[in-house]
Amino acid sequence: MQVAQHLWFARDMEAALRFYTALIPGSALEWIAPLPAETPSGPAGSVRIAAFTLGDQRYRAVEAGPLDPFNHSFSVMVECDSQAEIDRIWEALLEGGTAEQCGWLRDRWGLCWQVAPRRLDEWLRGPDTAKARRVTEAMLGMVKLDIATLERAARGG
């Protein structure tokens, strides 16, 4: 059995997928194909489907006109090893989008992302609840996450 996330794009699916797969290392656009039959969303050929990977995650996508807009119920989290990676991914995804609190943003296609340090889970879980509280409080004061500030909070500084 395999599991893949599935995204519904109203329009511009191919541009979004090409952008995402070029931005995230280890990613690939596997294929894009039109559906040859008429669907409730349009005539034959007007609905397109795709398969792609982002890092180690499998995705499918459809471009079939408006349905439900993307929202925070589903987001893509990118875990980065360095501030330079956070900065690069954040700035690229933010172009034409909107920044939000705690490392979240909405890209130009409306998809929600969280760009975070890989160590964030380590800082937030475990028996040291005081450390988790300090890191959470520091994160709540940020838009784009800053690794050095979060590390200081984790250490108690």
N, C-alpha and C positions, 0 to 999 in steps of 0.2 A: 504494500500500500504506500502511496505517496500523497503528500499534502502540499498544496500550493495556495497562496493568497490570490484573490481575484479582484481586479480593479475595473470599474465601469467608467469609461471616459465619454463625455458628451461629444467631444471633438478633440482634434490634435493629438490623438493617442500616439501616433508614430513619432512625432516630434518629442513628446514627453519621454517615451521609452528610449529613444536614441540619446536624449540628454542624460537620463538617469544612468544608463549603462556606460556612457562615456565618463561619468563623474565618479562612480563607485568602483574602486579597483576589484578585479575578479568577476566582473559582471559581463553579461552578453545578451544581445537581442537574438533569440533563436530563430523566430519566424514570425511573419505577419501574413495573414490570408483573409481574403474576402469570403463571406458566407455565400455560397452559390444559390441559395434559395431565398425567397421572400420571407421576411420575418415581421412580427408586429411592429418592429422599429423601422422598417423600410424595405424597399425593393431588393431583389437579388443583387449582391455585390456592394450594397451600401453599408452593410454592417461588416466590420472587420474584427478579427480575433488575433491574438498574439501570445507568444510564450517568451519569457525572458527570465534571467536571473539577476539578482542584486546581491553581490557578495556570495554568500552561501545559501541564499534563500530563493526558492522557486516562486514564480508568479505567472499568472495568466491575466489577460486583459481583453476587454471588448470596447469598441467604439461604436455606439449605437444610439447616439442622440441623448438628450437630457432624460434623466430619471431622478435619482436621488443624488444630491451633491455630496462630495466627500465631506466628512466631519471627523471630530476627535474620537469617535467610537472606533476608528481604525486609523492607525498611523504607522509610519515606518521609522524605526529607531536605527540610527547609525552610531555605532560605538567606535570612537577614535582613540588612538594611542597617544596622540600629541596635540598640542594646541594648534600647531600648524595645520594638521588634518582637520580639526574642528573649524578653524578659520576658513580653509579652502572650501569645504563642503557647505558650511553655513552661508558664505557669501554667494556661492553659485546657486544654491537652492532659493535664497532670498531674492534674487534678481526677479523683479516683477511680482513678488509675493509679499507677505506680511510677517513681521517678527512678532513673537509672542513670548510670554514669560517662561522661565525655567528651561531654556534650550529648545523650545518648540517654535515652529514656523509653519506657515502655509505657503506652498509654492505657487507659481503662476497658474497651474492647472487646478489648484484648490486642494491638493493632497497635503495632509498633515505629516510633519516630520519632527522627530526629536533628534538633535545632534548632541551627543554626550560623550564624556570620557568613558573608556572601557571600564575603568575602576569604579564608576559610580555605584554599581550594585554592591561591591565590596564595602564601600563606605556607608551604605544605607542599611545593610542587613547585619545580622549577628547580635551578639549579646550586649554590645556597647551602645545602648540607646542614647546616651549623651552625645556620642560621636555622630550618630545618625541625625539627631536633632540639630547639631551645629551645621552639618553639611546641608540638611534640608533648609535651614534658615538662610544660609549663604546662597543656596540655589534660588530660593524665592526672591532674592534681591537682584537676580540677574535676568537678562534676556538671553544673549549668547553666553553659554557656560564658559567659565575661565578655570582651567585645571589648577593653576597655582593657588587661586583663592580657595577652591574646594579642598585641595590638599592641606592648606593651612588650617581650615576649619576642621578637617578630619583629625589633625594632630592636636587640636585644641588651642591653636594660636589665633 
